[in-house]
Amino acid sequence: MESIILVVYIILGYWAANKVWYSKRIYLVSDGGKFFVQKMVVAIFLGWILIPIALIQMLMGK
């Protein structure tokens, strides 16, 4: 059960990181794998704060 919750948390964190952090800027990347890993690290470590912010932004219509 904990692994399912962890997978859902990572998916929601990745979505929230894209919505809150990465949608506000333009990124030129030379290494797509490194960029993906960086986004996953942000999603895992900052997901607990990014998920509520993304939900509030979604509800407010931004």
C-alpha positions in Angstrom: 0.0 0.0 0.0 2.8 2.4 0.8 4.4 1.9 -2.6 1.1 2.8 -4.3 0.9 6.0 -2.3 4.6 6.8 -3.1 3.9 6.3 -6.8 0.9 8.6 -6.7 2.9 11.2 -4.7 5.7 11.1 -7.3 3.2 11.5 -10.2 1.4 14.4 -8.5 4.7 16.0 -7.5 5.9 15.8 -11.1 2.7 17.3 -12.4 2.8 20.0 -9.7 6.5 20.8 -10.5 5.6 21.2 -14.2 2.7 23.4 -13.4 4.3 25.6 -10.7 8.0 25.6 -11.4 8.7 24.8 -15.0 5.8 26.4 -16.7 7.0 30.0 -15.8 10.3 29.8 -17.7 11.8 28.7 -21.0 14.5 26.0 -20.6 17.1 25.2 -23.3 18.4 21.8 -22.5 21.3 19.9 -24.0 20.9 16.7 -21.9 17.2 15.6 -21.7 17.9 12.8 -19.3 19.7 15.1 -16.8 16.8 17.5 -17.1 14.2 14.8 -16.4 16.2 13.6 -13.4 16.3 17.1 -12.1 12.6 17.5 -12.5 12.0 14.2 -10.6 14.3 15.3 -7.7 12.3 18.5 -7.5 9.0 16.6 -7.6 10.2 14.2 -4.8 11.7 16.7 -2.4 9.4 19.7 -3.0 6.2 17.8 -3.9 4.8 18.3 -0.5 4.7 22.1 -1.1 4.2 22.2 -4.8 1.1 20.0 -4.9 -1.0 22.3 -2.8 0.2 25.4 -4.7 -0.6 23.7 -8.0 -4.1 22.8 -6.8 -4.7 26.3 -5.6 -3.6 27.7 -9.0 -5.8 25.3 -10.8 -8.8 26.3 -8.6 -8.0 30.0 -9.1 -7.9 29.6 -12.9 -4.3 30.4 -13.5 
